[in-house]
Amino acid sequence: MEDAAVLAESVFGTTYGKTANGLVRYSKRFRIKSVIDSTQAGKDAGSVLFNRTANIPIVSSVKESIAIGAKTLIVGIATDGGVLPEKYRPFIIQALNNGLDIVSGLHEFISDDPEFSKLAARNGSKITDVRKMFRDRKDLFTGRILDVTSKKIAVLGTDSAVGKRTTAVFLSDTMERQGINSVMIGTGQTSWMQGFKYTIVLDAIVNDFVSGALETVALQAWDELHPAFMYLEGQGSVIHPAYPGSYEIIGALHPDAIILQHAPKRLFYDGFDRFRIPPIEKYIKILELMSDKKVIAISVNKENMTPQEVQSYIKDTQNKFGIPVFDPLGNLSDIAGYVKDTVNGP
């Protein structure tokens, strides 16, 4: 694992900092030594995200991160359109001047920038644009996904940046710790950064080849491991006005069940405050019609909710829909057992 700092200036702990947030929560590819966000410097990254210490300090500068041991700088912001904020340039320049490698998942490629590429060449730094690694994939869909007998659980959402990946990661990890062979199928740049082997970056691939890429990576996991379960990371939302997603995953991978991720306090799509999020019933109906499978549980994003509001929402929603509603940042032993029993049948 490489020692890394995550650049999340002014966005750590927000939806725009979801890449940084995910890496602090879970990473097998990088050892996260610090987070750069001058607006929260002096705090522990874990206390910001999940109210407990992670021993990952939040600092103000690249210089401080280097002193802590960073060898790589990861761009941890996820902007609309995937563009690099202008105020991030000085951080990247300082990192390159000090010989750090750069990793970015943005649509705007760091390695295509003349200033950055010149500095990298001069100082022996490596620039990795994660989406560039996947943009030329041209896998053809074959239909062989029907030969896979793993139970495939799609974690889909009512919005973008709502916690789909986190729920998939933690549920798969919980099953693994229970001795159940489970694999995470990643579909975004953060999953690659977190070190999940069976990952594609869905929105970097030409549309005609998305289904083939999804099938190929799932088949690779099946051929190599024959896991009992596959957790499929969702992207966007099925009726999102800017980031529609879900059908590619349903169509290509034929999930056996769906877990729906929802933030009850969000009234509008993240970043699009003219577009109201429809009632959760609409998503359940659409996803079940599309997949011919059931939404078996609802995972709650607790943003802007008090503990009492979370518990009340869980109780009321379970009563309303008759399925488990759970906090993905809590103890997932019971929900993992429920998923196993539900999709395996009596």
N, C-alpha and C positions, 0 to 999 in steps of 0.2 A: 504493500500500500504506500502511495506517495503522500508526503506531508503537504497539506494545502491550506491556503486561506481562501475564503469565499467573499467575493466582493458583492455587497448588498447595500451600498450607500443609500440611505434614507428609505429603504424598503424592507428591511429585515422584519419578519413577523407579519407582513402584509401579503395580500394575494400576488402582488407584483414581485415579491421575494420568494415565490414558491420553490424555485430551484434551490436557493440557499436554505430555506426551511427544510426541504426534503433531505438535503445532505447532512444537516445537523441532526436530524432525526435518525437517519439510517444511511450508512455508506460502507461498502466493502471494497471500493476501488481507491478511495482517497481517505487518508486520516486527516480529518478536519481539525486544524490547530487553532484557527481563529476565524472570526467574522469581521469584515470591515464595514462599519456603519457609524459614522461620527455622531449621528443623532442619538445613539444609544451606547456610546463608548463607556466602558467601566462596568457594564452589566455582564452577566453570564448568559450565553445564548440559550441555554436550556431554560433559564428562568423566564425568558421572554416567550418561548414557545410552549412550554409544558409545565411551568411552575416548579421546576426542580433543577438542580445544578447538573450541567453536562460537562463541566470543566473545559468549556470552550469560551474563551474571553472574546468580547466584542471590543474592537479597537478602532482607532481613527485613521490609520495610515498603513500603507504597504510596508514602510520601514519597521513599524511595530510588529507586523506579521512576520517579517523576515527574522527579527530578533527572537520570536517565539519558535521559529523553525520551518516556516513555509518554504517550499521549493517550487510550488505551483500556485498560480492565482486562477481561481475559477470565477467566471462571470456569473453571478448568482441571481441576476434579475431576469424576469420574463416579461418583456414589454409588449404592448399591442403592436403587432406587425414585426416583432422580433428585431427592432432597431436598437443600436447601442446609444444610450443617452450621452450627450456631449460631455456632461460632467464626469463620466467614467473614464474618459480618455487619459487624463493625467495619472490616474491610478495604474492603468495598463502600461503607460509609458514608463512610469517609475519601476514597475515590476520587470519590464523588459530590460531596462537599464541596469538592473541588478541581477540579470541572468535567470529570472524565473520563467518557467514554462507557463503558457496561457491555455486555458480550456474554456470554451464558450459554446453554448447551445443556441445562440441567437440565429435568426435568419440572416442578419447582416454579418458576413464572415470577417472575422478579425484578420485572417491571413490574407485577405484581398486588399486590405488597407495598406497603401504604399509606405506610410510612416511606420506602422507596426511591423510590417514584413522586413523593412530595412533594419530596424532595431533588433529584431529577432536574429537576423543573419549576422549582425555585428557582434551580438553577445552570446550566440550559441543557444538561443532559446527555441523551444518547439511550440508552435501554435497548433492547437487541435480545435477545429470547428466541427462539433459533433454532427450537426445536420449535413455538412458537406460530405461526411462519411457515408451517408445513406442516399443522397440525392440521385445517384446513378444506378441504383438497384432496379433490376427489371425482371423480377420473379413472376412467373406465370402461374395463375391459379389452376390447380389440377383436379380438385375434388377429393384428393387423398385424405383430407381432414376427416372424412367420414370413417376412416380406418382407426382413428385415434379413440381409444376407450377411456382416456383420462376424463374425470368429471371436470368440466370447464365452467368456472364461475366468473361471469363478467361483472366488473364493478363499474357501473355507469352513473351518470350524475344529472342533476337538474340545472347545472351551470358549469362553466369552466372554472378552473382554480378553486375547486370546492372540496378537494381531499380524496379523490378517487384512487390515486396512486398510493397514498398513505394507507388507506383502508386495505387495498390489495396486498401491499407489502406486509403489513402487520398480521393480517389473517393468514397469509401463506407462511410467514415465519412462525406463527403460533402452532399451525398444523405440523410444521417440521419439528418443533420442540416436543410435540405430542407423539412423535414417531411416525407420523403420516407423511409419506413422500409427496411433497407439494412444490410446485415451481411457479415462479412469477414470470408472466409473459409481458414484458415492458413494451410500451408503444410511444414513448417520448424521450427527449434528450436527458431529462433528469434520471430516468431509470438507467440509462447507459452510464451516467456519471456515478450513480450509486453502485454500479458493478454487477448489474443483473445480466447474465450471459445471453439469455434468450430475449433480446430486445431489438426492435426496429424503431426508427423515428418516423412515425406515420406521416406527419405533415411535411416531411422533406422529400417524399417519394411521389413521382408522377402518378396521378390518380388511377390510370389504367393498371398500375402494378401494385397498388396498395393491398388488394385482396391476396395476391400472390405472395407478397412479402410477409403478411400476417400468417398465412398458411405455412410458408417455408420455415419461419422461426418456431412455430408450434410443432411442426413435424420434426424439426431438429431436436427439440426438447423430448418429444415422444421417442424418437429413435435412440437417443442417447441414454435416457433415464427411465422411460415408461412410468412417469409419475402417476400417483393415484388422483391427484388434483392439479389443475392449472388455474391460476388466478389471472384474469385478463384485465389489464389496465385500460380503463376507458379514456376517451379524449373528448373534450368539448361537451356538448349536450345535444340531444337528438333534435330539439327545435330551437337551438340557439341561433340568433339572427346573424352572428358573425362567425362563430365556430361550431357549425353543425357537426355532430359526430355521433357515433354509436352504430350506425347501420353497417359500416365496413366490418366492424368487429363481430356483429351478429351474423352478417351474411357469410363472412369468410370462415369464422371459427365455430359457428353453431354451438353457442354456450348451452349448458344444461340448466342453468339458473342465473338469475340476475340479482345483484345487490344494488340498491339505489342509494346514492349519496346525495344528501340534501342539507342546505343551510337554512333553517327555519326563519331566521331574522333577515335574510336577503329578500327584499321586495322586487329588486330590479337586477337584471344580468350584470355581473361584475364589469364595470367600465362602460356600461351602456344604460344610463339612467332614464332613457326614454322607453325602454322595453321592459315591461313588467314580467316577472317570472310567473307562469301559470301555476295553478294548483297542482300539488303532487299527484293527485288522481289522474290527471291528464298524462303525465309521464308513464305512470304504471300501465295505463290502458294502451298507449302507443307502443311501449317496449314489449308488452306481452303479445300484442297483435303482430309486431314485427318478427318476434323470435319464436312464437308459439310455445314459449316457456314462461314460468312464473317469476315475478319479483318475490323473492323469498325473505327479504329483510331490508330494513332501511338503516343506513349509517348516518349519524348526525354530526354535522360540522357545527361546533359550539360557538362560533364567533358571535360576539356581542350578546351572549346569553349568560345569565347568572346560573350557578349550580342548581338553584331551585327551578328555574325555567327549563333547564335541560331535563331534569327529572320529571317535571310535569308534562313536557312535550313527549318524552318517551312513553310515559304511562297512557296519555290520551291517544297517541298515534297507534300504539299497540292495540288498544281497545277498538279503535276505528277500523284498522285494516286486518287485524287478526294475525299479524306476523311480528317477529322480533324487531325491535328498534333499539339501536345500541350506540354507544360512544366508542369509536375506533381507537381512541387513545387510552381506553380503560383496559381492564382484564378481559381478554378475548377468548378465554378457554371455553366458556359455555357456548358462545356463538359459533366458534370453530366446530365444536361437537355437534351443534344443531345443523350447521351446513352439511357436515359429513352425513349425518343421519337422514337429512331431508333429501339430498340428491341421490343417496344410495338406496333409499326406500326401506321398507320393513324387512 
